[in-house]
Amino acid sequence: MKTVAIITGGKSPEHEIAIISSRNIYNAIDTNSFEIKVIGISKKGEWFYLPERSLFEDAIEIGGNTQHIPLALLPFNTKPIRYAKDHEKVLDVDLFFPITHGVYGEDGSLQGILEHLHKPYVGPGVLGSAVGMDKDITKTLLKQCGIQVTPWFTYFKGDEINFDELEKLGYPLFVKPANMGSGVGVEKADNREELNNAIANAFKFDIKLLIEKGIKGREVETAVMGNLKPKVTGVGEIIVSSGFYTYENKYVNNETKVVIPAENLSETTIKTITQTALKAYRALQLEGLSRVDFFYVNDSEFYLNEVNTLPGFTNISMYPKLWEASGVSYSDLITHLIEYAEMRFEMRNKLKSSR
């Protein structure tokens, strides 16, 4: 029986959502095939082993309980994870399942650490994770590949904002931190004053932001899984009863409705959207899994909005729901993701490391 370590928490503002996702994965994983261990990363970036279902503590504070055992990482060691206070004591892990949303978790940082620990892990590698996390780089690469994306401008902290240039896109405008997920820091602006305030808020979360043209369309999503020959689900739709798809609407207010399959889309449109998702997946060098989000205006006009390289696994998350609608149960989905991680690791291990 192989040991799978779920990695959760992290330094991102999405810390709490990562914990919810990891609880669902913990409950759904096939315990006849895998032994589960949980590693929690605190908001300070410290690693802890969470024993005896500590993951399910109410209002868990990773590292705030004496049962949370500090860990030390020894890269390139045959037993790379040790207990910090006793390096002779080893935490044996065969494979990692990171479910750490946002910066430091799905932006390539954690993936780099896992590469040095030389173990298989679920999800894209360093490059795919970094590219997929940065909305600006994602759009630039997709546009170069002929995939239509929402018109945007990029600004770094300290840049002079050209409001006249931005307003040529037309209101409403959406302001987004470049490297943030779950709608964190995203605001809609209907005039220059709101735009200025939204820019100031977005710079609290990142040193780079995007200002996008508002698209009046339906928010539709599809899920991709696999490595060199990925599979894709059908198309689902997110319907927000008020405003737009913010962090609060996702996780706090329960003001969103998930419709699977999305209604009133032709078979031709569904095929075009799913094939575009696969094209983007390959262009961005994604592996393992990703959710791909679109704005659908009509059959001849739709825009790829974002990719999510470690999508949520909460009770309302679209990624597992899309696969369930495609006939893959939650438990089987997790098993498939683990298998893809092992296949990628084995394939890369066969590559020559010397001339």
HUFEN-V7890 format. One record per residue. N is the residue number from 1. RES is the residue in one small letter. NEAR is the number of other C-alpha atoms within 12 Angstrom. Layout:
# HUFEN-V7890
((N RES NEAR) (N RES NEAR))
This chain:
# HUFEN-V7890
((1 m 13) (2 k 22) (3 t 26) (4 v 37) (5 a 37) (6 i 41) (7 i 44) (8 t 52) (9 g 45) (10 g 38) (11 k 30) (12 s 34) (13 p 30) (14 e 36) (15 h 38) (16 e 34) (17 i 39) (18 a 43) (19 i 42) (20 i 31) (21 s 36) (22 s 41) (23 r 33) (24 n 27) (25 i 38) (26 y 36) (27 n 22) (28 a 25) (29 i 30) (30 d 24) (31 t 20) (32 n 13) (33 s 18) (34 f 26) (35 e 21) (36 i 36) (37 k 35) (38 v 40) (39 i 46) (40 g 47) (41 i 41) (42 s 36) (43 k 28) (44 k 19) (45 g 25) (46 e 27) (47 w 31) (48 f 41) (49 y 40) (50 l 37) (51 p 25) (52 e 15) (53 r 21) (54 s 30) (55 l 39) (56 f 22) (57 e 19) (58 d 14) (59 a 15) (60 i 28) (61 e 28) (62 i 38) (63 g 28) (64 g 22) (65 n 21) (66 t 14) (67 q 20) (68 h 29) (69 i 31) (70 p 32) (71 l 31) (72 a 27) (73 l 27) (74 l 22) (75 p 18) (76 f 15) (77 n 16) (78 t 18) (79 k 23) (80 p 28) (81 i 36) (82 r 28) (83 y 25) (84 a 22) (85 k 13) (86 d 14) (87 h 17) (88 e 15) (89 k 17) (90 v 22) (91 l 33) (92 d 27) (93 v 32) (94 d 31) (95 l 38) (96 f 40) (97 f 48) (98 p 53) (99 i 50) (100 t 47) (101 h 45) (102 g 43) (103 v 38) (104 y 36) (105 g 45) (106 e 52) (107 d 38) (108 g 32) (109 s 30) (110 l 40) (111 q 35) (112 g 25) (113 i 27) (114 l 35) (115 e 27) (116 h 23) (117 l 27) (118 h 28) (119 k 36) (120 p 38) (121 y 43) (122 v 48) (123 g 51) (124 p 51) (125 g 39) (126 v 30) (127 l 27) (128 g 36) (129 s 43) (130 a 36) (131 v 35) (132 g 47) (133 m 39) (134 d 36) (135 k 39) (136 d 34) (137 i 30) (138 t 39) (139 k 34) (140 t 29) (141 l 26) (142 l 32) (143 k 23) (144 q 15) (145 c 18) (146 g 16) (147 i 31) (148 q 29) (149 v 35) (150 t 35) (151 p 26) (152 w 33) (153 f 31) (154 t 31) (155 y 28) (156 f 24) (157 k 21) (158 g 13) (159 d 14) (160 e 13) (161 i 22) (162 n 17) (163 f 23) (164 d 14) (165 e 17) (166 l 29) (167 e 25) (168 k 17) (169 l 22) (170 g 23) (171 y 24) (172 p 25) (173 l 35) (174 f 44) (175 v 42) (176 k 45) (177 p 38) (178 a 43) (179 n 43) (180 m 43) (181 g 41) (182 s 36) (183 g 31) (184 v 34) (185 g 33) (186 v 38) (187 e 34) (188 k 33) (189 a 29) (190 d 21) (191 n 19) (192 r 23) (193 e 14) (194 e 20) (195 l 32) (196 n 26) (197 n 21) (198 a 30) (199 i 40) (200 a 27) (201 n 25) (202 a 32) (203 f 30) (204 k 23) (205 f 29) (206 d 31) (207 i 23) (208 k 30) (209 l 37) (210 l 41) (211 i 42) (212 e 38) (213 k 31) (214 g 30) (215 i 29) (216 k 20) (217 g 24) (218 r 32) (219 e 34) (220 v 44) (221 e 46) (222 t 51) (223 a 48) (224 v 47) (225 m 42) (226 g 33) (227 n 34) (228 l 23) (229 k 20) (230 p 27) (231 k 30) (232 v 37) (233 t 37) (234 g 40) (235 v 45) (236 g 41) (237 e 35) (238 i 38) (239 i 28) (240 v 24) (241 s 16) (242 s 16) (243 g 18) (244 f 29) (245 y 34) (246 t 29) (247 y 26) (248 e 22) (249 n 24) (250 k 31) (251 y 26) (252 v 14) (253 n 17) (254 n 20) (255 e 21) (256 t 26) (257 k 25) (258 v 30) (259 v 26) (260 i 29) (261 p 26) (262 a 29) (263 e 20) (264 n 19) (265 l 24) (266 s 17) (267 e 16) (268 t 15) (269 t 24) (270 i 31) (271 k 19) (272 t 27) (273 i 41) (274 t 31) (275 q 26) (276 t 34) (277 a 43) (278 l 38) (279 k 29) (280 a 46) (281 y 45) (282 r 31) (283 a 28) (284 l 38) (285 q 32) (286 l 42) (287 e 41) (288 g 45) (289 l 52) (290 s 47) (291 r 46) (292 v 44) (293 d 38) (294 f 39) (295 f 33) (296 y 33) (297 v 20) (298 n 22) (299 d 20) (300 s 16) (301 e 21) (302 f 29) (303 y 39) (304 l 44) (305 n 42) (306 e 43) (307 v 49) (308 n 50) (309 t 50) (310 l 54) (311 p 46) (312 g 40) (313 f 37) (314 t 30) (315 n 23) (316 i 26) (317 s 36) (318 m 42) (319 y 45) (320 p 41) (321 k 35) (322 l 38) (323 w 36) (324 e 23) (325 a 25) (326 s 24) (327 g 15) (328 v 23) (329 s 20) (330 y 30) (331 s 27) (332 d 22) (333 l 33) (334 i 39) (335 t 30) (336 h 28) (337 l 40) (338 i 40) (339 e 30) (340 y 31) (341 a 34) (342 e 30) (343 m 26) (344 r 30) (345 f 29) (346 e 16) (347 m 15) (348 r 18) (349 n 15) (350 k 11) (351 l 11) (352 k 8) (353 s 7) (354 s 5) (355 r 4))
